[in-house]
Amino acid sequence: MIVFRDPSEIPADFGRTVVAIGKFDGVHVGHRAVIERMKQDAAELGARTVAVTFDRNPLELLRPELCPENLVTTERKIELLGEFGLDATLLLTFDRALASLEAEVFVRSILVDALKVETVLVGRDFRFGHRGAGTPELLRELGPQYGFTVDVVEDVHPDGGERRVSSTWIREQLAQGDVAGATRVLGRPVSVSGEVVHGLKRGRELGFPTANLSEVVDALVPADGVYAGWLDDHDTGIRHPSAISVGTNPTFDDVERRQVEAHVLDAEGLDLYGHRVTVVFTDHLRGMVAFDGLDALTAQIAADVEDARHRLGLGS
């Protein structure tokens, strides 16, 4: 997949396109419905597929006090879009200039002139252009003038429920530690990737060594607590069953930031320092609590490990 970071980078001979526009934060099942429809439309027209998205949530610039945390970093979003086999993504820099662009100018300069669009796909609640004046209805009005059609993709309601899939819903699930629910709405497992760094080595002292992720990860971390899941080692390609801890370890008072730590089950002497890994969350085991002493903490960790082993289908 080609990544364009400005409309001027798109070659004049790139060809006609079918375009899906959106923030695509998390690239959840609602976004995937739009992308799959785009691929179908493009196949029928013999056109290229292009996702048009932004380098940040527009609220970060327009109303920062209302801007939520991103589900994934921009780099991870691009990776996820690339997994669909699209021809290209146009990653627009959302700055004051773009925010002030009138909706029709956005359509003419980006969709028509740069992308030579034949069909535009959006969700029903999509807004674009200055003061959010651009709507699916406006796109339909402009389509005949500029020679494109509009395909509005309806909301996705998992299992026929009342609530539609949204990034807001996924944030709520992650804040509650509901990684199973978030997995269903995302359409893929909840995971975070980062580099394994040196920690306080307290887990090793307690008999349960952990791989500590760096502070910089590529996705929103679930609520503090203990989880079952997997550690995927990018360096070796090996997947390890794990018991995962998220939080500041309230039994002690010397952990200054939230940490993601994975204790690999049934593996002694494993050296993961400096490795790039992905921690995958499958089940929430319990919340994070402070224990009265190391004996109580160690006993609970042992119980957590057995619970994780059971949840992962490894037996006892």
N, C-alpha and C positions, 0 to 999 in steps of 0.2 A: 504494500500500500504506500502510495506517495503521500507525503505530508506537505501541503502548501501552507505557508505562514502569512501570505499576503496575496490578494487576488492578482497582483502584477506578476506573480511567479507562475501562473497557469499558462501553459503554452497556447498560442493562438490555434494550433492544430490539435488540441487535446480532444476535441470532439463534443458531440451533444451529450448531455448528462441528465440523469435523474438525481435529484438532490433531496436529502433529508436534513432539516434544520432543527437544532435543539441544543440545550445545555449538555445533555447526555451525562449528567453527574451520576456515576455509579454504573451506567450502561445496564440498567435493570430490565426486567421483562417487558415493561411498557416501551422502553426505547427499542428493545429488540423486535417488538411487533412492527414498529415504524421501519426499522432497517430491513426486516424480511420482506415487507411490502415493497420497499424501494427496490430490492433485488428482483422481485417478481416483475415490477413495472419496467425495470431496465432490460430484463431479458426479453420482454415482449417488444420493446422498442429498439433493441440492439444498441442501447446507449450505455454510457459509463455510469458507475455509482459513486456519488460523492456525499460524504457527511460534512455539513457545515456546522461548526461549533465555536466555542469561545475559550480563551485562555484563562478565564476566571468566571465566577458567578457575577453577572452584571450588578447585583446588589452590593458587591464588594466596593464598587465605585459609586453607585447611585445612592444607596442607603446602607452604609456599612454597619450601622447599629442593628439592622434587621437581617444581615447576611448570615446564613447558617454555615456550619463547617461543611467542607466538601466531603463527599463519601470517598472519593479517590483523588489523587493528584492529577494534574493535567497530563503528565507523562503516562500514568497508568491508564487514564481514559483513552489516550491515543493507542496504547497497546491493546486494550479491550476492543476498540473499534476495528483495529487491524485484524483481529481474530475472525471477523466476518467475511474476509476476503474482498473488501471494498477496493475500488480502484484508487480512491484518494480521500483524504480528509483535508478540508480547508479550516485551519485553526486561526480564527480572527482575534486580533488583540483588542480587547474591549477597553478602549480608552475614551476620553472626552469626545474625540472626533467621531468615533463610531457611535457613541451614545447620542450625539446630536444629529446623526444622519437621518433625514426624513425617510419614512418607510418606502415610498416609491423610488427614491434615489437608491436605497439599499437593493431593491428588487432590480432596478435597471442596471446599476453599475456592477453588482456582484453576481446576481443570479443570471441575468440576461447577457450582459456584455462579456463578463469573465468566464462564466460557466456554460453559457449557451444552453440553458436549462430547457428541458422538454416537459418534465413533470416535477412539481414540488410537493414533498410530503412533510406534514407537520402534525403534531398532536392538537387536539381541540382547544387546549388552553394556551397554545404558543402565542407569544407576543414579540414584536421586534420593532425597530425604528424609534425615532425620537418620541419620548413619553409613552412608549408602548402602543403607538397608534396602529402599528401593523398587526393584523389579525388574519385568521384563515379566510374570513369573508372578504377582506381587502385583497388578498391574493387571488381569490376567485374573480374579483372585479377586474384586476389588472391582467389576468391571464390571457383573455382574448386579444388585448392590445399588444402584448409582448410575445404572444405565441407559445404559451405554456398552459398546461392543465394543473389542477391542484387535487391532491389526494389527502383527505383528512382522515387520520387513523383514530379510531375510537379508543377510549380508555380500556385498559385491561383490568378485569376484576377476578382475582384468583379464586378458583373453585366456585365461581358464581356468587361470591360475596358482594356486599354493598360497597365496600371501600375499594377505591381504585388504586392501582400501583402508583407510587410516587416516591421521590427521594426523601420527602418529609417522613413518610411512613417508615422507611428503612432506618432513618436516623432515630426515630422513636424506639424501634425494635432493638437497635444496638445499644441505646441508652438504658434499656431494660435488661440487657444481656441475653435477649431472645435471638440467639444466632440461628436457631433452626427456622424461626419465622422469617428472619432477614434473608436466609438462604433461599427460601421459597419465593420471596418477592424479587430478590436480585436475579434469580435464575442461575445462580452459581454459588459455591461455598463462600462464606465470609472469610477473608484472609487479609493479612498484612505482610509486607515484605520489607526486609532491611538487612543490615549487616550484623553479624554476631560480634559483640564487643565484651570487654572485661567488665564484670560487675563486682559486687562486694564479696562474691564467692561464699555467701552465707548458705546457699542451698547445698554446696559441696560439703560444708562443715556439718550440715544436718543429715548427710547421707543421700541427698537428692540433688545432684548437680543440675544446673540449668543453663541453657543457652539464652543469653540476654540480648534482645534486639536493641539496635541503636535508637536514639531518640527520633531520628528521621525515618519515617516509614511512609508507605505509599497509599495508605487508606485509613479511614476513620476506625479507631480501635474500639471494640465493644466495652461495655461497662466493667468496672472493677469486679473481679471475681475469679473463679477457677473453672476451667473448661477442659473438655476432652477434645482432642484433635490430632493434627499431624504437623510435622516439620519436614518441609521439602527442601533438601539441600541442593541448591542450584549448581554447586561446584562438582558434586558427585552424581547427581541425578537420583539419589536415594531418598525414599520417603520413610520417615520414622514416626511411629505412633508416640503420642506425647500427652502429658498432663500440662496444661498451660495456666499460668497465673498472670493476671493483669491488675496493676495497682501499685500502691506505695508500701505494701507490707506493713500494716498498722501495728503489728506486734512490736516493731522497732520504730525509732524516731529519727533515723538517719538516712532515709530514702527521700530525696527531694522531688523526684518527678515520677509520674506513672511509668511503670516498666511492663514490657511484655517478656515473660520468661517461659521457656518450654523445657520441661524435664522429659528427655527421651526415655521411653520405657525399655527396660531390659537391655541396656547398652552401657557397658562400662568402658571407661577410657576413651570415650569419643571426644575428639578435639575439633570443634567447629569454629574456633576463633578466626575472624576475618572472612568467614564464608558468607555468601549472600544466600539468605534462606527466606522461605515463605512459611508463615505459621497459619494453618487452616483451622478454624474453629467449627466443631461439629455439634457439641452439646454443652449446655451450661450446667455445671455441677453444683455450685453454691456461690453465695456472695462472699465478699471479702470482709473478714472480721479480725479483731485483735484477740490474741490468745494470752492466757495467764501463764506465761513461761514457755520455755523451749520444749519441755516434755509434751505439753498439750499441743503445741504447734506441730511437732514431729509426728505425733500420733495422727493428727488430722491430715497431714500431707500423705502419710502412708495409706489412709483411708481414701483420699482423693485419687491416688495412683491406682488403687484397686478398682475404684468406681470408673475411672477413665479406661482402664483395661477392659472392663465389662462393656462399657458403652461402645468401644471400638471393636467389639466382637473377638477379643483376644483370649477370653477365658481367664481363669485365675492362675 
